[in-house]
Amino acid sequence: MTVNEMIVELYDQLGKQSDLDPYSDAEETTIDIGSGGAVKLLGWLNRGYRRILNWRFKNGRIVRFRCTEREVFFSGVSETGTATAGTATTVTLAAAAEATADWFNGWVISITDGTGEGQVRIITDYSAARVATVAREWDTTPDATSVYEITKNEYEFVASDAVDADVNIPLSPTEEAIAVLMVSDMQTDSPLVRASRTTKFSSLESTVGNAPSMFQDVMGGLLFDTTIPAGRYYKVRYFGMPPELSALTDEPALPQQFHEAVLLWAVWWGLRRQQAFGDAYSTKKDLEDTMETALQQFDRGSERDELSLFLEDRYV
């Protein structure tokens, strides 16, 4: 179904409320996508689109559509240099270091040569003056002879044109990561183990320099059990949110049978807005039945490729 068809159907099913009128003429022949009514209806359709892409059944199973699978590559990053000064809990980085406040928060600094060699600390605060505050006091205070390397174990999903894209996982600005399917080490051509959210990784201060073997999904990115060595590449397979529907000729990037589910969700939302709770309840049941039918077809096996579904039996 196109956006034009869905708006017409949605407007009709919601009783042609005057504030939802999407037409540019009294004869109701042409949709004006910029009208107040069309903007509201399109907003509800996009909200329904997102909800179907993240549909969770009552038994906890989550639907993922293979048509939303994406992959992105990123590499471990590091910052090296020679310190200019230090105190019991700080170290001042080289003049060439990034001068943005908080830039290195959460990164791990290792003294690799000179005074304090072998010490490893987590940076808890970083100032625009290039002063890094560490989580616990140094055993030996760094000075102007201390050579350092800074690495990290948390990488955020950011837009590909973001200022910090080079030190994170860059995605297209039109995509948003819904869920991570797999993370693979490109050097060993092997997948990393997904750790549960309750798993506590060992101290980074004792694991710097080792390639990670586990990862966790965290809000807006990935957390690894060790810092990632500079230049080591990883591939992330994930489910990405397609661009929102915007033009009258757009169609949801879903198998055709799920276009109805998007429309039903928008109808349900509109009926709740009108406080037509009885009709809203019936529509919600229709929506659940539509999705359950698709699940049954998927589980029969022969139609899995046709439906292009991926099912998760866990929360992500």
C-alpha positions in Angstrom: 0.0 0.0 0.0 1.2 3.5 -0.8 1.1 6.4 1.6 -1.7 7.9 -0.5 -3.8 4.7 -0.2 -3.1 4.4 3.5 -4.1 8.0 4.3 -7.4 7.6 2.4 -8.2 4.4 4.2 -7.2 5.8 7.6 -9.2 9.0 7.1 -12.3 7.0 6.2 -12.0 4.5 9.1 -11.6 7.4 11.6 -14.9 8.8 10.4 -13.6 11.7 8.3 -13.0 14.0 11.3 -12.7 17.6 10.1 -9.3 18.2 11.8 -7.9 15.1 9.9 -9.0 16.2 6.4 -6.0 15.5 4.2 -7.6 16.6 0.9 -6.8 19.8 -1.1 -10.3 19.9 -2.7 -13.9 19.4 -1.6 -14.4 16.5 -4.0 -11.7 14.5 -2.1 -9.7 13.6 -5.1 -6.3 14.9 -4.2 -4.3 14.4 -1.0 -2.3 17.5 0.1 0.6 15.9 2.0 1.4 19.2 3.6 -2.1 19.8 5.1 -2.7 19.7 8.8 -4.8 16.6 8.5 -2.4 14.7 6.3 0.5 15.6 8.6 -1.3 14.1 11.6 -2.3 10.9 9.7 1.1 10.4 8.3 2.6 10.8 11.8 0.4 8.0 13.1 1.3 5.8 10.1 5.0 6.3 10.8 4.5 5.6 14.5 2.6 2.4 13.5 5.4 1.6 11.0 8.0 1.7 13.9 5.8 -0.4 16.2 5.4 -3.2 13.6 9.1 -3.2 13.0 9.5 -3.7 16.8 6.5 -6.0 17.3 6.6 -8.1 20.5 4.2 -11.0 20.9 2.6 -11.8 24.3 4.9 -14.7 24.7 7.9 -12.4 24.5 9.0 -13.2 20.9 10.1 -10.3 18.8 9.6 -10.0 15.1 12.5 -8.7 13.0 12.2 -8.3 9.3 15.1 -9.3 7.1 14.5 -6.4 4.8 15.7 -4.2 7.5 19.1 -6.0 8.0 22.1 -3.8 7.7 25.8 -4.1 8.3 28.5 -1.6 9.2 32.2 -1.9 9.8 34.3 -0.1 12.4 37.8 -0.3 13.9 39.4 0.1 17.3 40.8 3.5 17.9 43.5 4.9 20.1 45.2 8.2 21.0 49.0 8.2 21.7 51.3 10.9 22.8 53.7 12.1 25.5 52.2 13.7 28.6 53.2 17.3 29.6 52.4 17.0 33.3 50.7 15.0 36.0 49.3 15.0 39.5 48.2 12.2 41.9 44.9 11.8 40.0 45.4 13.6 36.6 47.6 13.6 33.6 47.8 16.4 31.0 47.9 15.1 27.5 50.1 16.3 24.6 49.2 19.5 22.8 48.0 17.6 19.8 45.4 15.7 21.8 41.7 16.4 21.3 40.7 19.6 23.2 36.9 18.9 23.6 35.7 18.6 27.1 34.5 15.0 28.1 35.9 13.6 24.9 37.9 10.8 26.6 35.5 10.2 29.5 35.3 6.4 30.0 38.4 5.7 27.9 41.4 3.8 29.4 44.8 5.4 29.5 48.0 3.2 29.7 51.4 4.6 30.4 53.5 2.7 27.9 57.0 4.2 28.5 58.8 6.7 30.7 57.7 7.6 34.3 54.9 5.4 35.5 55.3 2.8 32.7 52.9 -0.1 33.1 50.1 1.8 34.9 46.6 1.7 33.5 43.7 3.8 34.7 40.1 4.7 33.6 39.5 8.3 32.7 36.5 9.7 34.6 36.7 13.3 33.4 38.4 15.3 30.7 38.7 19.0 30.2 39.2 21.3 27.2 42.6 22.0 28.7 43.5 18.4 27.9 43.6 17.3 31.6 42.4 13.8 32.1 41.2 12.8 35.6 41.6 9.1 36.5 39.4 6.9 38.6 42.1 6.2 41.2 45.4 7.7 42.2 48.6 6.8 40.3 51.1 4.6 42.0 53.8 6.8 40.3 52.7 10.2 39.1 53.2 10.7 35.3 55.4 13.6 34.1 56.7 15.0 30.9 58.5 11.8 30.1 55.4 9.6 30.3 54.3 8.1 27.0 50.6 7.1 26.9 48.0 5.3 24.8 44.3 5.8 25.3 41.8 3.1 24.1 38.2 2.4 24.9 35.6 -0.5 25.1 32.3 1.4 24.4 31.4 2.5 20.9 28.3 4.5 20.2 26.1 4.4 17.1 26.4 7.9 15.6 25.6 9.5 12.3 28.2 9.1 9.7 28.8 12.8 9.5 29.0 13.3 13.3 32.2 14.9 14.7 33.0 11.7 16.6 32.2 9.3 13.8 35.8 8.2 13.5 35.9 7.0 17.1 32.5 5.3 17.2 30.3 3.2 14.9 29.1 5.4 12.0 25.6 4.8 10.6 23.8 6.6 7.8 21.8 9.6 9.2 18.6 8.0 7.7 19.0 4.8 9.7 18.6 4.0 13.4 19.8 0.8 14.9 16.8 -1.2 16.2 18.7 -4.3 17.4 22.1 -5.9 16.9 22.1 -9.3 15.3 25.9 -10.2 15.4 29.3 -8.7 15.9 32.2 -10.4 14.2 36.0 -9.9 14.5 37.3 -9.4 11.0 40.8 -10.5 11.9 39.8 -14.0 13.1 36.5 -14.1 11.1 34.7 -15.2 14.2 31.6 -13.9 16.0 31.8 -12.4 19.5 29.7 -13.9 22.3 26.7 -11.7 23.3 26.7 -11.3 27.0 23.6 -10.8 29.1 22.9 -7.3 30.3 23.6 -8.4 33.9 27.1 -9.7 33.1 29.8 -7.6 34.7 32.9 -7.5 32.6 36.3 -7.7 34.5 38.2 -4.5 35.2 39.4 -2.8 32.0 42.6 -2.0 33.8 43.7 -5.6 33.6 42.5 -6.4 30.1 43.9 -3.6 28.0 45.5 -4.9 24.8 43.5 -8.1 24.5 41.0 -8.4 21.6 37.4 -8.6 23.0 35.5 -11.9 23.0 32.2 -10.6 24.3 29.9 -7.7 23.8 26.7 -6.2 25.3 24.0 -4.1 23.8 23.8 -0.8 25.6 21.7 2.2 25.0 22.8 3.6 21.7 25.8 1.4 21.1 28.0 -1.6 22.1 30.1 -2.4 25.1 33.0 -4.9 24.9 34.7 -6.9 27.6 38.1 -5.3 26.8 39.3 -2.2 25.1 39.6 -2.7 21.3 43.2 -2.6 19.9 43.7 0.2 17.4 43.2 -0.8 13.8 41.4 -4.0 14.6 38.2 -4.2 12.5 34.7 -5.5 13.3 31.5 -6.1 11.4 28.2 -5.3 13.0 25.0 -6.9 11.6 22.0 -5.0 12.8 18.4 -4.2 12.1 18.0 -0.7 11.0 15.0 1.6 10.9 14.2 2.6 7.3 13.6 6.2 6.5 10.2 7.5 7.6 7.3 7.5 5.1 7.1 11.0 3.6 5.9 11.0 0.0 2.4 9.9 -1.3 4.1 7.2 -3.4 6.2 5.8 -0.5 5.5 2.3 0.7 6.6 0.6 4.0 9.8 -1.4 3.5 8.0 -4.5 4.6 6.4 -7.5 2.9 3.0 -6.5 1.5 1.0 -8.4 4.0 2.3 -6.3 6.9 1.2 -3.0 5.3 -2.3 -3.7 6.7 -0.7 -4.1 10.2 0.8 -0.6 9.9 -2.6 0.8 8.9 -4.4 -1.0 11.8 -2.0 0.4 14.3 -2.7 3.9 13.1 -6.4 3.3 13.1 -6.2 2.0 16.7 -4.2 5.1 17.8 -6.7 7.4 16.1 -9.7 5.7 17.7 -8.1 6.0 21.1 -7.5 9.7 20.4 -11.3 10.0 19.8 -12.0 8.1 23.0 -13.8 5.4 20.9 -12.5 2.8 23.2 -14.8 0.0 22.2 -13.8 0.3 18.5 -10.2 0.8 19.5 -10.3 -2.5 21.4 -11.7 -4.4 18.4 -9.1 -2.8 16.1 -6.3 -3.8 18.5 -7.6 -7.4 18.5 -7.6 -7.3 14.6 -4.0 -6.1 14.7 -2.9 -8.8 17.1 -4.7 -11.5 15.0 -3.0 -10.2 11.8 0.4 -10.5 13.4 -0.3 -13.9 15.0 -1.4 -15.2 11.6 1.9 -14.1 10.1 3.8 -15.8 12.9 1.9 -19.1 12.3 2.8 -18.9 8.6 6.4 -18.3 9.5 6.6 -21.2 11.9 5.2 -23.6 9.2 8.6 -23.3 7.6 7.8 -23.5 3.9 6.9 -19.8 3.8 9.8 -18.4 5.8 11.6 -17.0 2.8 8.4 -15.4 1.5 7.6 -13.7 4.8 11.2 -12.6 5.4 10.9 -12.7 9.1 13.5 -13.2 11.9 12.2 -14.1 15.3 14.0 -13.5 18.6 13.2 -15.5 21.7 14.9 -13.0 24.0 14.8 -9.3 24.8 17.3 -7.0 23.0 
